[in-house]
Amino acid sequence: MSTFEIIGGQPLKGELTPQGAKNEALQILCATLLTEEKVTIHNIPNILDVNKLIELLSNLGVSVSQESKNSYTFEAKDIQLEYLNSAEFARKGSSLRGSIMIIGPLLARFGKGYIPRPGGDKIGRRRLDTHFIGFEKLGAKFHFNPGENFYRVEADQLKGAYMLLDEASVTGTANIIMAAVLAQGTTTIYNAACEPYIQQLCRMLIRMGAKISGIGSNLLEIKGVSSLTGCEHRILPDMIEIGSFIGLAAMTRSEITIKDVAFKELGMIPDAFRRLGIKIELHGDDIFIPKQDKYQIETFIDGSILTIADAPWPGLTPDLLSVFLVVATQAKGSVLIHQKMFESRLFFTDKLIDMGAQIILCDPHRATVIGLNQEQRLRATTMVSPDIRAGVALLIAALSADGTSTIHNIDQIDRGYENIDLRLNAIGANIKRINL
């Protein structure tokens, strides 16, 4: 387990280029199982979760070749399905939540898909019902062994069906899409997630020969085909990392340029930061955050306290609420942060309170932040990163605080952010990695 030692209180200045999108990469990598032909993927982030999934695919029999720093070719020609019954697969699959998305492609192509109950962040219940109900709608039989914590789905031939998803699950939608592209007949998915990650997956599958309409909406129609071919695909820049950098610039009173952000794919993220009073300038496809000594939170039109809440796309992504909460601690004014999706994601606020932030944790889903207006810096402290997004939020807080802070369990941060210490040190941060 590794640790960050951070000397905070210094403004940063320079350029940052976002990594490839973690959440898109996990879907795209699983989609390589749908064909025996070569699939080349560019802009793959070098992070723990993605590297674990690449290793898992390789163990499953996928031929993996690294073409350059962030580009790989995958050839799923000789899949070893017996690996799914191994103790090694049970161990590796359970440590990575993204592994759930290998089931759809395996079920579509080979008629069976097994996975141990996947792990991931400890942020509350993250049920998988949407995935398996969707597979059952397509004709698969579902089995769960509570003793082994193992999920199994099997089908002789998947058949297209109409389904209304009980929730607009991003990974659930992706998994069902990948199963449906090789099913017989037409599949209609209503209440589908429509995040840019899902749109990217659909466009990649179309290049492979799939027939999908309704991309970008919550109503998808998929006409099954008999087989798919290889293709080439480039992953979008990571919108969560872009939002994290915006928040970092505001909290540390820094002047930062974020390069090549694919601005049109960011949805309401920039406007949500603007509502906190943060100035954002668009230069071509770069975001420039000028140095601000202070920023003021808007109110609603009637003067009531602003609420920032997560919602299915095109609403605000829940993965950034931890960053919004931290940024609000130094704003002028107050805001209610409402995390609707996960009931444990706001529990990291006790660390911020220890640092001097004024936060009222109303319940597991809501926190009211009373901003300090940059008049009182946060205090340095010792913390433990509970999950990826809270971890980077605590890192931002530490970089803005006076003194030396320590963050333990930074493997959680490494799961989602590529060489974050080296990249931030290059623009003036003082982060020391200690490998224990």
GUNU-365530 format. One record per residue (C-alpha): residue in one letter; residue number from 0; y, z, x. Coordinates in steps of 0.05 Angstrom, whole numbers, padded with zeros to 5 digits. Layout:
N
> code, pos, v, w, u
> A, NUM, Y, Z, X
...
END
This chain:
436
> code, pos, v, w, u
> M, 0, 00000, 00000, 00000
> S, 1, 00068, -00020, 00028
> T, 2, 00138, 00010, 00022
> F, 3, 00210, -00015, 00024
> E, 4, 00263, 00025, 00059
> I, 5, 00331, 00001, 00035
> I, 6, 00400, 00017, 00062
> G, 7, 00446, 00002, 00003
> G, 8, 00520, -00003, -00012
> Q, 9, 00534, -00068, 00025
> P, 10, 00557, -00133, -00008
> L, 11, 00515, -00195, 00004
> K, 12, 00539, -00266, 00014
> G, 13, 00502, -00332, 00019
> E, 14, 00453, -00379, -00015
> L, 15, 00386, -00365, -00048
> T, 16, 00336, -00417, -00070
> P, 17, 00290, -00393, -00126
> Q, 18, 00215, -00398, -00117
> G, 19, 00170, -00437, -00165
> A, 20, 00159, -00404, -00232
> K, 21, 00103, -00353, -00229
> N, 22, 00086, -00357, -00303
> E, 23, 00083, -00432, -00303
> A, 24, 00041, -00434, -00240
> L, 25, -00013, -00390, -00270
> Q, 26, -00021, -00438, -00329
> I, 27, -00017, -00502, -00287
> L, 28, -00069, -00477, -00237
> C, 29, -00118, -00463, -00293
> A, 30, -00107, -00532, -00322
> T, 31, -00136, -00563, -00259
> L, 32, -00204, -00542, -00286
> L, 33, -00198, -00594, -00342
> T, 34, -00214, -00653, -00297
> E, 35, -00259, -00670, -00238
> E, 36, -00204, -00713, -00209
> K, 37, -00152, -00690, -00158
> V, 38, -00090, -00654, -00184
> T, 39, -00032, -00643, -00136
> I, 40, 00018, -00588, -00152
> H, 41, 00085, -00578, -00117
> N, 42, 00131, -00517, -00113
> I, 43, 00075, -00466, -00120
> P, 44, 00103, -00396, -00104
> N, 45, 00070, -00358, -00047
> I, 46, 00061, -00293, -00085
> L, 47, 00002, -00246, -00094
> D, 48, -00016, -00263, -00166
> V, 49, -00016, -00338, -00153
> N, 50, -00054, -00332, -00088
> K, 51, -00107, -00290, -00123
> L, 52, -00116, -00343, -00176
> I, 53, -00122, -00399, -00123
> E, 54, -00175, -00357, -00088
> L, 55, -00211, -00346, -00155
> L, 56, -00211, -00422, -00169
> S, 57, -00238, -00435, -00099
> N, 58, -00294, -00384, -00110
> L, 59, -00310, -00420, -00175
> G, 60, -00322, -00485, -00137
> V, 61, -00254, -00518, -00139
> S, 62, -00238, -00555, -00075
> V, 63, -00169, -00530, -00053
> S, 64, -00127, -00564, 00000
> Q, 65, -00058, -00541, 00021
> E, 66, -00017, -00604, 00034
> S, 67, 00048, -00568, 00055
> K, 68, 00081, -00500, 00049
> N, 69, 00083, -00498, -00027
> S, 70, 00041, -00559, -00046
> Y, 71, -00034, -00559, -00060
> T, 72, -00087, -00608, -00084
> F, 73, -00143, -00583, -00129
> E, 74, -00208, -00620, -00145
> A, 75, -00253, -00585, -00196
> K, 76, -00312, -00631, -00186
> D, 77, -00368, -00582, -00171
> I, 78, -00356, -00520, -00213
> Q, 79, -00406, -00464, -00202
> L, 80, -00411, -00433, -00271
> E, 81, -00462, -00381, -00246
> Y, 82, -00404, -00349, -00208
> L, 83, -00378, -00324, -00276
> N, 84, -00436, -00276, -00279
> S, 85, -00425, -00247, -00209
> A, 86, -00400, -00177, -00192
> E, 87, -00348, -00209, -00147
> F, 88, -00319, -00248, -00206
> A, 89, -00318, -00185, -00249
> R, 90, -00278, -00150, -00195
> K, 91, -00229, -00205, -00178
> G, 92, -00219, -00229, -00250
> S, 93, -00203, -00159, -00275
> S, 94, -00148, -00150, -00223
> L, 95, -00108, -00210, -00248
> R, 96, -00083, -00219, -00319
> G, 97, -00070, -00293, -00309
> S, 98, -00145, -00304, -00301
> I, 99, -00152, -00302, -00377
> M, 100, -00126, -00374, -00377
> I, 101, -00188, -00402, -00343
> I, 102, -00227, -00392, -00407
> G, 103, -00194, -00448, -00447
> P, 104, -00207, -00503, -00395
> L, 105, -00278, -00478, -00381
> L, 106, -00294, -00475, -00455
> A, 107, -00267, -00545, -00467
> R, 108, -00302, -00578, -00408
> F, 109, -00367, -00538, -00401
> G, 110, -00376, -00504, -00468
> K, 111, -00371, -00433, -00442
> G, 112, -00320, -00387, -00413
> Y, 113, -00328, -00315, -00389
> I, 114, -00277, -00266, -00364
> P, 115, -00274, -00191, -00350
> R, 116, -00218, -00153, -00385
> P, 117, -00159, -00173, -00342
> G, 118, -00111, -00125, -00310
> G, 119, -00038, -00135, -00291
> D, 120, 00024, -00093, -00304
> K, 121, 00020, -00024, -00336
> I, 122, 00073, -00039, -00388
> G, 123, 00036, -00022, -00452
> R, 124, -00015, -00057, -00496
> R, 125, -00024, -00131, -00483
> R, 126, -00076, -00153, -00533
> L, 127, -00116, -00217, -00526
> D, 128, -00134, -00228, -00599
> T, 129, -00091, -00291, -00604
> H, 130, -00132, -00326, -00550
> F, 131, -00200, -00312, -00580
> I, 132, -00180, -00323, -00653
> G, 133, -00155, -00391, -00632
> F, 134, -00220, -00407, -00596
> E, 135, -00259, -00386, -00658
> K, 136, -00216, -00432, -00701
> L, 137, -00238, -00489, -00655
> G, 138, -00311, -00471, -00667
> A, 139, -00327, -00424, -00609
> K, 140, -00369, -00361, -00616
> F, 141, -00338, -00298, -00587
> H, 142, -00375, -00240, -00556
> F, 143, -00347, -00176, -00526
> N, 144, -00389, -00125, -00490
> P, 145, -00350, -00059, -00490
> G, 146, -00397, -00029, -00439
> E, 147, -00383, -00084, -00389
> N, 148, -00312, -00098, -00412
> F, 149, -00330, -00172, -00412
> Y, 150, -00307, -00227, -00459
> R, 151, -00350, -00289, -00471
> V, 152, -00338, -00351, -00513
> E, 153, -00386, -00409, -00522
> A, 154, -00388, -00474, -00562
> D, 155, -00432, -00536, -00564
> Q, 156, -00371, -00578, -00583
> L, 157, -00301, -00555, -00600
> K, 158, -00271, -00586, -00662
> G, 159, -00197, -00593, -00679
> A, 160, -00169, -00545, -00731
> Y, 161, -00105, -00520, -00763
> M, 162, -00084, -00451, -00740
> L, 163, -00025, -00405, -00751
> L, 164, -00019, -00359, -00691
> D, 165, -00010, -00285, -00708
> E, 166, 00040, -00281, -00651
> A, 167, 00076, -00332, -00608
> S, 168, 00037, -00312, -00546
> V, 169, 00054, -00354, -00485
> T, 170, -00013, -00346, -00450
> G, 171, -00049, -00350, -00517
> T, 172, -00015, -00416, -00535
> A, 173, -00029, -00444, -00465
> N, 174, -00102, -00425, -00469
> I, 175, -00112, -00456, -00538
> I, 176, -00075, -00520, -00518
> M, 177, -00121, -00528, -00457
> A, 178, -00182, -00518, -00501
> A, 179, -00157, -00566, -00556
> V, 180, -00141, -00625, -00511
> L, 181, -00216, -00640, -00503
> A, 182, -00237, -00620, -00574
> Q, 183, -00260, -00670, -00626
> G, 184, -00206, -00688, -00676
> T, 185, -00136, -00661, -00686
> T, 186, -00112, -00590, -00674
> T, 187, -00048, -00564, -00704
> I, 188, -00018, -00500, -00676
> Y, 189, 00037, -00467, -00717
> N, 190, 00079, -00409, -00689
> A, 191, 00063, -00435, -00620
> A, 192, 00102, -00408, -00561
> C, 193, 00151, -00461, -00536
> E, 194, 00177, -00432, -00471
> P, 195, 00193, -00482, -00415
> Y, 196, 00127, -00461, -00383
> I, 197, 00089, -00487, -00445
> Q, 198, 00131, -00550, -00446
> Q, 199, 00114, -00562, -00372
> L, 200, 00040, -00552, -00385
> C, 201, 00041, -00601, -00443
> R, 202, 00077, -00654, -00402
> M, 203, 00027, -00646, -00345
> L, 204, -00031, -00653, -00393
> I, 205, 00000, -00716, -00423
> R, 206, 00003, -00746, -00353
> M, 207, -00071, -00729, -00348
> G, 208, -00085, -00768, -00412
> A, 209, -00077, -00715, -00467
> K, 210, -00044, -00731, -00533
> I, 211, 00006, -00677, -00552
> S, 212, 00066, -00680, -00598
> G, 213, 00118, -00629, -00619
> I, 214, 00134, -00606, -00548
> G, 215, 00191, -00557, -00547
> S, 216, 00179, -00535, -00619
> N, 217, 00134, -00482, -00649
> L, 218, 00091, -00534, -00684
> L, 219, 00044, -00572, -00637
> E, 220, -00005, -00627, -00655
> I, 221, -00060, -00644, -00606
> K, 222, -00107, -00703, -00614
> G, 223, -00169, -00690, -00573
> V, 224, -00192, -00739, -00520
> S, 225, -00259, -00746, -00485
> S, 226, -00235, -00734, -00414
> L, 227, -00174, -00724, -00371
> T, 228, -00153, -00754, -00304
> G, 229, -00117, -00727, -00243
> C, 230, -00041, -00723, -00237
> E, 231, 00017, -00697, -00196
> H, 232, 00062, -00641, -00222
> R, 233, 00122, -00601, -00198
> I, 234, 00133, -00529, -00221
> L, 235, 00202, -00509, -00247
> P, 236, 00244, -00458, -00209
> D, 237, 00230, -00387, -00233
> M, 238, 00280, -00367, -00287
> I, 239, 00262, -00293, -00278
> E, 240, 00280, -00295, -00205
> I, 241, 00344, -00333, -00221
> G, 242, 00363, -00279, -00271
> S, 243, 00345, -00225, -00220
> F, 244, 00392, -00257, -00169
> I, 245, 00449, -00260, -00219
> G, 246, 00440, -00186, -00233
> L, 247, 00436, -00171, -00158
> A, 248, 00502, -00206, -00146
> A, 249, 00537, -00166, -00200
> M, 250, 00509, -00098, -00180
> T, 251, 00525, -00106, -00106
> R, 252, 00593, -00140, -00117
> S, 253, 00568, -00200, -00079
> E, 254, 00584, -00273, -00075
> I, 255, 00519, -00312, -00083
> T, 256, 00501, -00384, -00096
> I, 257, 00433, -00396, -00129
> K, 258, 00410, -00467, -00112
> D, 259, 00374, -00518, -00156
> V, 260, 00363, -00474, -00217
> A, 261, 00344, -00527, -00269
> F, 262, 00401, -00500, -00311
> K, 263, 00380, -00533, -00376
> E, 264, 00314, -00495, -00375
> L, 265, 00347, -00426, -00370
> G, 266, 00361, -00420, -00445
> M, 267, 00407, -00362, -00462
> I, 268, 00398, -00324, -00397
> P, 269, 00466, -00344, -00368
> D, 270, 00502, -00328, -00434
> A, 271, 00468, -00260, -00439
> F, 272, 00494, -00242, -00370
> R, 273, 00563, -00267, -00390
> R, 274, 00562, -00218, -00448
> L, 275, 00556, -00163, -00396
> G, 276, 00620, -00190, -00366
> I, 277, 00589, -00226, -00307
> K, 278, 00624, -00291, -00285
> I, 279, 00577, -00350, -00277
> E, 280, 00600, -00418, -00252
> L, 281, 00557, -00481, -00253
> H, 282, 00566, -00526, -00193
> G, 283, 00521, -00587, -00205
> D, 284, 00453, -00553, -00214
> D, 285, 00473, -00492, -00173
> I, 286, 00497, -00426, -00202
> F, 287, 00555, -00392, -00165
> I, 288, 00567, -00318, -00177
> P, 289, 00636, -00298, -00150
> K, 290, 00649, -00228, -00124
> Q, 291, 00670, -00181, -00180
> D, 292, 00694, -00111, -00170
> K, 293, 00684, -00095, -00243
> Y, 294, 00653, -00127, -00305
> Q, 295, 00660, -00106, -00378
> I, 296, 00607, -00109, -00433
> E, 297, 00627, -00144, -00497
> T, 298, 00620, -00113, -00565
> F, 299, 00598, -00146, -00629
> I, 300, 00654, -00176, -00672
> D, 301, 00660, -00113, -00714
> G, 302, 00668, -00071, -00651
> S, 303, 00599, -00041, -00652
> I, 304, 00557, -00031, -00590
> L, 305, 00525, -00094, -00562
> T, 306, 00449, -00100, -00566
> I, 307, 00409, -00141, -00517
> A, 308, 00338, -00153, -00542
> D, 309, 00279, -00196, -00524
> A, 310, 00252, -00249, -00571
> P, 311, 00205, -00309, -00569
> W, 312, 00236, -00371, -00538
> P, 313, 00291, -00394, -00545
> G, 314, 00306, -00319, -00549
> L, 315, 00316, -00277, -00486
> T, 316, 00254, -00268, -00443
> P, 317, 00228, -00196, -00441
> D, 318, 00215, -00203, -00366
> L, 319, 00290, -00196, -00352
> L, 320, 00307, -00135, -00394
> S, 321, 00293, -00088, -00336
> V, 322, 00346, -00126, -00295
> F, 323, 00396, -00126, -00353
> L, 324, 00387, -00051, -00360
> V, 325, 00401, -00038, -00286
> V, 326, 00462, -00084, -00286
> A, 327, 00491, -00048, -00346
> T, 328, 00491, 00019, -00309
> Q, 329, 00552, -00004, -00268
> A, 330, 00588, -00042, -00323
> K, 331, 00648, -00019, -00364
> G, 332, 00624, -00002, -00434
> S, 333, 00557, 00012, -00467
> V, 334, 00497, -00030, -00489
> L, 335, 00432, -00018, -00526
> I, 336, 00372, -00049, -00491
> H, 337, 00317, -00063, -00541
> Q, 338, 00250, -00081, -00510
> K, 339, 00209, -00102, -00571
> M, 340, 00146, -00128, -00539
> F, 341, 00120, -00074, -00492
> E, 342, 00123, 00001, -00505
> S, 343, 00121, 00025, -00433
> R, 344, 00168, -00022, -00399
> L, 345, 00230, 00023, -00403
> F, 346, 00197, 00084, -00373
> F, 347, 00224, 00068, -00304
> T, 348, 00293, 00090, -00328
> D, 349, 00279, 00162, -00305
> K, 350, 00286, 00137, -00234
> L, 351, 00355, 00107, -00250
> I, 352, 00376, 00173, -00283
> D, 353, 00356, 00208, -00218
> M, 354, 00403, 00159, -00183
> G, 355, 00461, 00180, -00228
> A, 356, 00457, 00127, -00282
> Q, 357, 00477, 00148, -00352
> I, 358, 00419, 00125, -00396
> I, 359, 00391, 00153, -00461
> L, 360, 00319, 00133, -00472
> C, 361, 00318, 00132, -00548
> D, 362, 00244, 00116, -00555
> P, 363, 00192, 00074, -00517
> H, 364, 00227, 00010, -00539
> R, 365, 00302, 00026, -00536
> A, 366, 00351, 00053, -00484
> T, 367, 00426, 00062, -00489
> V, 368, 00464, 00052, -00424
> I, 369, 00534, 00080, -00414
> G, 370, 00563, 00041, -00356
> L, 371, 00596, 00076, -00297
> N, 372, 00647, 00019, -00287
> Q, 373, 00633, 00018, -00212
> E, 374, 00671, 00084, -00206
> Q, 375, 00610, 00123, -00185
> R, 376, 00557, 00090, -00143
> L, 377, 00484, 00104, -00155
> R, 378, 00452, 00154, -00107
> A, 379, 00396, 00135, -00060
> T, 380, 00328, 00163, -00077
> T, 381, 00253, 00154, -00070
> M, 382, 00217, 00113, -00123
> V, 383, 00151, 00081, -00141
> S, 384, 00148, 00010, -00169
> P, 385, 00109, 00013, -00235
> D, 386, 00107, -00063, -00249
> I, 387, 00135, -00129, -00223
> R, 388, 00200, -00131, -00263
> A, 389, 00217, -00057, -00260
> G, 390, 00202, -00061, -00185
> V, 391, 00255, -00114, -00173
> A, 392, 00304, -00077, -00219
> L, 393, 00295, -00014, -00176
> L, 394, 00305, -00057, -00114
> I, 395, 00371, -00082, -00142
> A, 396, 00392, -00010, -00158
> A, 397, 00374, 00012, -00087
> L, 398, 00414, -00045, -00056
> S, 399, 00475, -00022, -00096
> A, 400, 00467, 00052, -00081
> D, 401, 00498, 00093, -00026
> G, 402, 00449, 00115, 00027
> T, 403, 00376, 00100, 00042
> S, 404, 00326, 00091, -00014
> T, 405, 00251, 00084, -00011
> I, 406, 00208, 00044, -00059
> H, 407, 00132, 00055, -00055
> N, 408, 00078, 00009, -00085
> I, 409, 00118, -00054, -00069
> D, 410, 00054, -00095, -00076
> Q, 411, 00076, -00097, -00149
> I, 412, 00140, -00133, -00128
> D, 413, 00101, -00179, -00082
> R, 414, 00059, -00201, -00142
> G, 415, 00119, -00238, -00170
> Y, 416, 00172, -00248, -00115
> E, 417, 00160, -00289, -00052
> N, 418, 00183, -00256, 00013
> I, 419, 00238, -00221, -00026
> D, 420, 00257, -00176, 00033
> L, 421, 00264, -00233, 00083
> R, 422, 00304, -00276, 00035
> L, 423, 00353, -00221, 00017
> N, 424, 00359, -00197, 00089
> A, 425, 00381, -00268, 00106
> I, 426, 00444, -00259, 00063
> G, 427, 00462, -00189, 00087
> A, 428, 00413, -00140, 00055
> N, 429, 00381, -00085, 00097
> I, 430, 00309, -00079, 00073
> K, 431, 00254, -00055, 00119
> R, 432, 00181, -00067, 00100
> I, 433, 00134, -00011, 00122
> N, 434, 00060, -00028, 00118
> L, 435, 00020, 00035, 00109
END
